[in-house]
Amino acid sequence: MEISWWNKDPEAGKYQVCATVHGGNIAWHRKQGHHTSWLTHVPSEADWDRFLVEAESRVPRRLISPKQFEAIRQLRPS
């Protein structure tokens, strides 16, 4: 499962963040333009918050099951 969104940073500009969940692991990547490569991204607290909001919004539309959402919430470090 892949969830992505756009962030704006005054220094770095606009970039896309993509979180991929597969097999109980999560991989974070970012890219800054249409024709640039994906780079490894270290998520901030705001990224985790946005990721959980985006994942939660997919549960009522049945794109993610409640069980999958709980598994995603468990991935967040304390």
Helices and strands as residue ranges (DSSP letters): E 2-9, E 13-22, E 25-31, E 39-40, H 45-58, H 66-75
